[in-house]
Amino acid sequence: MKLIMKTEFEDLRLNEAHQYETDSNGDKQTVKIYHGEKLIAKKIKLKKSIRYFAIEGYQQYLVGEEK
């Protein structure tokens, strides 16, 4: 997985073809985005730090103008 921009993550999350789940464990929160059974992106929030990650080739799952 590699770092991506917030707008790209939101594009993936808002796509109706994708499912997402959230998990909280103390200070750490994660949001995972799936396409079918395949994990394609995740967001990790730890205290005040937020990082967005996606798999190689995630651009094929984007629906916005960035395609």
Backbone as numpy.savetxt, mean C-alpha at the origin, in Angstrom:
# Nx Ny Nz CAx CAy CAz Cx Cy Cz
10.38 -5.44 -1.59 9.54 -4.26 -1.59 10.42 -3.02 -1.59
9.88 -1.96 -2.20 10.62 -0.70 -2.24 9.72 0.45 -1.83
10.32 1.55 -1.44 9.56 2.73 -1.01 8.81 3.34 -2.19
7.58 3.79 -1.94 6.80 4.48 -2.96 6.23 5.75 -2.36
5.61 6.57 -3.21 5.01 7.82 -2.75 3.61 7.58 -2.17
3.17 8.48 -1.31 1.86 8.37 -0.68 0.74 8.35 -1.72
0.85 9.18 -2.75 -0.20 9.25 -3.77 -0.33 7.93 -4.52
0.79 7.26 -4.76 0.73 5.95 -5.42 0.07 4.92 -4.52
0.38 4.98 -3.22 -0.24 4.05 -2.27 -1.75 4.28 -2.23
-2.17 5.53 -2.15 -3.61 5.85 -2.11 -4.31 5.39 -3.38
-3.64 5.53 -4.52 -4.20 5.05 -5.78 -4.46 3.55 -5.71
-3.51 2.81 -5.17 -3.67 1.36 -5.03 -4.78 1.03 -4.03
-4.84 1.76 -2.93 -5.84 1.48 -1.89 -7.26 1.76 -2.35
-7.43 2.81 -3.14 -8.77 3.20 -3.57 -9.28 2.41 -4.78
-8.42 1.61 -5.39 -8.82 0.79 -6.53 -9.79 -0.29 -6.05
-10.98 -0.37 -6.67 -12.01 -1.31 -6.25 -11.62 -2.76 -6.52
-10.64 -3.00 -7.38 -10.19 -4.36 -7.67 -9.26 -4.90 -6.58
-8.87 -4.05 -5.63 -7.95 -4.46 -4.57 -8.66 -4.51 -3.23
-8.19 -5.39 -2.37 -8.70 -5.48 -1.00 -7.59 -4.99 -0.08
-7.97 -4.48 1.08 -6.95 -4.09 2.05 -7.38 -4.44 3.46
-6.39 -4.63 4.32 -6.66 -4.93 5.73 -5.75 -4.06 6.59
-6.23 -3.75 7.78 -5.44 -2.93 8.71 -5.16 -3.74 9.97
-4.05 -3.42 10.61 -3.66 -4.10 11.83 -2.97 -3.10 12.74
-3.31 -3.13 14.02 -2.69 -2.26 15.01 -2.08 -3.11 16.11
-0.86 -2.73 16.49 -0.18 -3.44 17.57 0.62 -2.40 18.35
0.03 -1.86 19.38 0.70 -0.82 20.16 0.90 0.43 19.34
2.15 0.87 19.19 2.46 2.08 18.41 2.52 1.81 16.92
2.57 0.55 16.52 2.76 0.21 15.10 1.42 -0.11 14.45
1.15 0.55 13.31 -0.06 0.29 12.53 0.36 -0.07 11.12
-0.30 -1.07 10.53 0.01 -1.45 9.16 -1.28 -1.54 8.34
-1.16 -1.19 7.07 -2.23 -1.36 6.10 -1.63 -2.15 4.95
-2.25 -3.29 4.63 -1.74 -4.15 3.56 -2.77 -4.18 2.43
-2.28 -4.04 1.20 -3.15 -4.04 0.02 -2.88 -5.30 -0.79
-3.95 -5.99 -1.15 -3.85 -7.24 -1.90 -4.55 -7.13 -3.24
-3.99 -7.80 -4.23 -4.64 -8.00 -5.52 -4.86 -9.50 -5.62
-6.09 -9.94 -5.37 -6.35 -11.37 -5.23 -5.70 -11.83 -3.93
-4.83 -12.82 -4.02 -4.11 -13.32 -2.85 -2.72 -12.71 -2.72
-2.32 -11.87 -3.68 -0.95 -11.35 -3.74 -0.85 -10.01 -3.02
0.09 -9.92 -2.08 0.37 -8.67 -1.38 1.12 -7.74 -2.33
0.55 -6.57 -2.62 1.21 -5.66 -3.57 1.76 -4.40 -2.91
1.22 -4.02 -1.74 1.71 -2.79 -1.09 1.37 -2.82 0.40
2.14 -2.04 1.16 1.81 -1.88 2.58 2.28 -0.53 3.08
1.58 -0.08 4.12 1.92 1.19 4.79 2.24 0.84 6.23
3.35 1.35 6.72 3.73 1.11 8.11 3.84 2.46 8.81
3.06 2.59 9.89 3.08 3.81 10.70 3.60 3.43 12.07
4.76 4.00 12.42 5.38 3.73 13.71 5.63 5.07 14.39
4.86 5.34 15.42 4.87 6.63 16.10 4.57 7.73 15.09
5.52 8.62 14.78 5.25 9.71 13.83 5.79 9.42 12.44
6.38 8.26 12.24 6.98 7.90 10.95 5.99 7.08 10.12
5.80 7.46 8.87 4.93 6.72 7.96 5.74 6.37 6.72
5.73 5.09 6.36 6.45 4.63 5.17 5.52 3.80 4.31
5.68 3.94 3.00 4.86 3.23 2.03 5.77 2.34 1.19
5.37 1.07 1.04 6.16 0.10 0.29 5.28 -0.59 -0.75
5.91 -1.03 -1.84 5.20 -1.80 -2.86 6.18 -2.79 -3.50
5.61 -3.79 -4.16 6.42 -4.79 -4.84 6.99 -4.21 -6.12
8.00 -4.88 -6.68 8.52 -4.50 -7.99 7.40 -4.64 -9.01
7.27 -3.70 -9.91 6.23 -3.75 -10.94 4.85 -3.34 -10.46
4.78 -2.63 -9.33 3.49 -2.21 -8.79 2.75 -1.26 -9.73
3.48 -0.61 -10.65 2.87 0.37 -11.55 1.75 -0.24 -12.39
1.81 -1.54 -12.66 0.76 -2.17 -13.46 -0.58 -2.22 -12.72
-0.56 -2.02 -11.40 -1.79 -2.04 -10.61 -2.38 -0.65 -10.39
-1.67 0.39 -10.81 -2.17 1.77 -10.65 -3.29 2.05 -11.65
-4.24 2.90 -11.25 -5.33 3.24 -12.15 -5.32 4.72 -12.54
-4.50 5.54 -11.87 -4.47 6.97 -12.13 -3.68 7.32 -13.38
-3.39 8.62 -13.53 -2.66 9.12 -14.69 -1.20 8.70 -14.70
-0.68 8.17 -13.60 0.73 7.82 -13.50 1.08 6.58 -14.31
0.11 5.92 -14.86 0.32 4.68 -15.58 1.24 4.83 -16.76
